[in-house]
């Protein structure tokens, strides 16, 4: 059965995570997703990918793991995801612990949506070279898998290097939470095939790319059915949703503006009605 969720930039001026998570679960939707930026440099050397001025919410987001843990505490069913986590900007040992903790405290409901990000200045403040960001992502994801599955984990790469460690608790979900790639460049497909469990493109940026994902999976002896096809930023367009479901997408995530309850709750009602009709 298809699943439907909602994504919002969680800010201090938007509908707060706890009441939002409750509202999503009460309406029968299936997930809540939060993006992240640790900060936004005042330098605008890197242009906003969507064009124009960078929206205010990018520099006002709560930490997604803190916000999602708050959501986990007041819900029982909905999945809790990052859309996306900027893996390059996080210490891998701390990240492994954060994710395992959230997965355990939520009863195994966490989804790790990942990416490398687009803001070069933001990465530089974390000591990351923009040109090597995807190599860093790869090593950190492979290291996470070791930390989640091995009693004594170690990893020795170019960017991540540690001798045997104990890192507990382990996630509830066997092997760790599912990892969904939130990227659509021509280099993304092999990355999905190598170390991901799903693809999480932005609606509209996926056009014509599904065959490329499938080809990359086949090259690594995997099948399209081995991964989850998800999508965020989905508009309330029933014809588009029907088409994406027919293509094999099974987890569609509607976008919410970072606004108050008067704006957000009517949208959730609309999305819940569409979800009920499309299931």
C-alpha positions in Angstrom: 0.0 0.0 0.0 1.2 3.5 -0.8 2.3 5.7 2.1 2.0 9.4 2.3 3.7 11.9 4.5 4.6 15.6 5.0 7.8 17.6 5.0 8.3 21.0 6.7 11.2 23.2 7.6 10.8 23.1 11.4 11.4 26.6 12.7 10.6 28.5 15.8 7.9 30.5 13.9 6.2 27.6 12.1 3.7 25.1 13.5 5.8 23.3 16.2 7.0 19.7 15.7 5.1 18.1 18.5 1.6 19.3 17.5 2.4 18.8 13.9 3.4 15.2 14.4 0.3 14.6 16.4 -1.8 16.2 13.6 -0.2 14.1 10.9 -0.8 10.8 12.9 -4.4 11.8 13.7 -5.1 12.3 10.0 -3.9 8.9 9.0 -0.8 10.1 7.2 2.3 7.9 7.4 5.4 10.1 8.0 7.0 13.4 8.9 10.2 14.6 7.4 12.5 17.4 8.4 15.5 18.9 6.4 18.6 20.4 8.0 21.1 23.1 7.8 23.4 23.6 10.8 23.7 27.3 9.8 23.7 29.5 6.7 26.8 31.6 6.0 25.9 35.3 5.3 28.1 35.0 2.2 25.9 34.3 -0.8 28.8 33.1 -3.0 26.9 29.8 -3.6 23.6 30.6 -5.3 20.3 29.2 -4.1 19.7 26.2 -6.4 16.0 27.2 -6.9 17.0 30.7 -7.9 16.3 34.0 -6.3 16.9 34.8 -2.7 17.4 32.1 -0.1 14.2 31.6 1.9 14.4 32.6 5.6 13.6 29.1 6.9 17.0 27.8 5.7 18.7 29.6 8.5 16.0 28.9 11.1 15.7 25.1 11.2 15.7 23.1 14.4 18.2 20.3 14.6 16.2 17.4 12.9 17.3 14.7 15.3 16.1 16.7 18.3 12.9 17.7 16.6 12.2 14.1 15.4 12.9 12.7 18.9 10.2 15.1 20.2 7.9 13.8 17.5 8.7 10.2 18.4 7.7 10.8 22.0 4.1 11.9 21.2 3.3 9.4 18.3 3.1 5.7 18.0 2.8 4.9 14.3 4.2 7.5 11.9 7.7 7.2 10.4 10.3 9.8 11.2 12.7 10.9 8.5 15.4 13.4 7.5 14.7 15.0 4.2 17.6 15.3 4.1 20.5 14.9 6.6 23.7 16.6 5.5 25.9 13.7 6.3 29.1 15.5 5.3 28.6 18.0 8.1 28.3 15.5 10.9 30.8 13.5 12.9 30.2 9.9 12.0 30.5 8.4 15.5 28.1 11.0 16.9 25.7 10.5 14.0 25.7 6.7 14.5 24.8 7.2 18.1 22.1 9.8 17.4 20.4 7.6 14.7 20.6 4.4 16.8 19.2 6.3 19.8 16.3 7.8 17.8 15.5 4.5 16.1 15.4 2.7 19.5 13.4 5.5 21.2 10.9 5.5 18.3 10.5 1.7 18.2 12.3 1.4 14.8 10.5 4.2 12.9 13.4 6.2 11.6 14.3 6.8 7.9 17.7 8.4 7.0 17.3 10.6 4.0 20.7 11.7 3.0 22.6 14.1 0.7 25.8 16.1 0.4 24.3 19.6 0.3 24.8 22.4 -2.1 26.2 25.3 0.0 29.9 25.3 -0.3 30.5 27.9 2.4 28.4 25.9 4.8 30.5 22.9 4.2 33.8 24.8 4.5 32.8 25.9 8.0 32.7 22.2 8.8 36.1 21.6 7.3 34.6 19.9 4.2 35.9 20.5 0.6 33.0 20.9 -1.7 34.7 18.9 -4.5 35.2 15.8 -2.2 31.8 16.0 -0.5 30.4 12.8 -2.1 33.4 10.8 -1.3 33.0 11.8 2.3 29.3 10.9 2.2 30.1 7.4 0.9 32.7 6.7 3.6 30.5 8.0 6.3 27.5 5.8 5.2 29.7 2.7 4.9 31.1 3.5 8.4 27.6 3.9 9.8 26.7 0.5 8.5 29.7 -1.0 10.3 28.9 0.8 13.5 25.3 -0.4 13.4 26.1 -4.0 12.7 29.4 -4.9 14.3 30.0 -5.4 18.0 33.6 -4.1 17.5 33.4 -1.8 14.4 36.3 -0.3 12.6 36.7 1.7 9.4 39.8 2.8 7.5 39.2 5.2 4.6 40.5 8.4 3.2 38.2 10.6 5.1 36.9 8.4 7.9 39.4 6.4 10.0 38.9 4.7 13.3 40.3 1.6 15.0 37.9 -1.0 16.7 35.3 0.7 18.9 32.2 -0.3 20.8 29.2 1.8 19.7 25.9 0.9 21.4 23.0 0.7 21.4 22.4 -0.7 17.9 19.3 0.5 16.0 16.1 -1.6 16.3 15.9 -2.0 12.5 18.2 -4.8 11.4 21.2 -3.5 9.7 20.2 0.1 10.6 17.4 2.4 9.4 16.7 2.5 5.7 18.9 5.0 3.8 17.3 7.0 1.0 19.3 9.1 -1.4 18.0 12.6 -1.9 19.8 13.4 -5.1 19.3 13.4 -8.9 22.6 14.1 -10.6 23.9 11.6 -13.1 26.4 10.4 -10.5 23.7 9.6 -8.0 22.4 6.4 -9.5 25.5 4.3 -8.8 25.6 5.7 -5.2 22.0 4.6 -4.7 22.8 1.2 -6.1 26.0 0.8 -3.9 24.9 1.9 -0.5 21.3 3.0 -0.3 17.9 1.4 0.3 15.8 4.0 -1.5 15.7 7.0 -3.8 14.1 10.3 -2.5 14.1 12.9 -5.4 12.3 16.2 -5.3 9.1 16.0 -7.4 9.8 17.2 -10.9 13.5 16.5 -10.7 13.0 12.8 -11.2 11.6 13.1 -14.8 13.2 10.4 -17.1 15.7 9.2 -14.4 14.0 6.0 -13.2 15.5 3.9 -16.0 19.0 5.2 -15.0 18.4 4.2 -11.4 17.3 0.7 -12.5 20.3 0.4 -14.8 22.7 1.2 -12.0 21.0 -1.3 -9.7 21.3 -4.0 -12.3 25.0 -3.2 -12.7 25.4 -4.1 -9.0 23.3 -7.2 -9.1 20.3 -5.5 -7.5 16.7 -4.9 -8.7 14.4 -1.9 -8.7 12.2 -3.8 -6.3 15.2 -3.9 -3.8 14.8 -0.2 -3.0 12.0 2.1 -1.9 11.0 4.8 -4.4 10.0 7.8 -2.5 9.5 11.5 -3.4 9.2 14.7 -1.5 7.8 18.1 -2.4 4.8 16.3 -4.0 2.0 18.7 -4.9 -1.7 17.9 -4.3 -2.1 16.9 -7.9 -4.1 13.6 -8.1 -3.1 13.0 -11.8 0.6 13.4 -11.0 0.3 11.2 -7.9 -1.5 8.5 -9.9 1.3 8.6 -12.4 4.0 8.3 -9.8 2.3 5.4 -8.1 2.0 3.7 -11.5 5.8 4.2 -11.9 6.4 2.4 -8.7 6.8 5.2 -6.2 5.4 4.0 -2.9 6.1 6.8 -0.4 5.0 10.3 -1.4 5.7 13.3 0.8 3.7 16.5 0.5 5.4 19.8 1.2 4.2 22.2 4.0 5.1 25.8 4.3 6.9 27.0 7.5 3.7 28.7 8.7 1.4 28.5 11.7 -1.5 26.1 12.4 -4.1 28.2 10.5 -2.2 27.5 7.3 -0.8 24.1 7.9 -3.8 22.2 9.3 -6.1 22.9 6.3 -3.3 21.6 4.0 -2.9 18.5 6.1 -6.7 17.9 5.8 -6.4 18.2 2.0 -3.4 15.9 1.9 -5.1 13.3 4.1 -8.1 13.3 1.9 -6.0 12.7 -1.2 -4.0 10.0 0.5 -7.2 8.2 1.5 -8.5 8.3 -2.0 -5.2 7.1 -3.6 -4.5 4.2 -1.3 
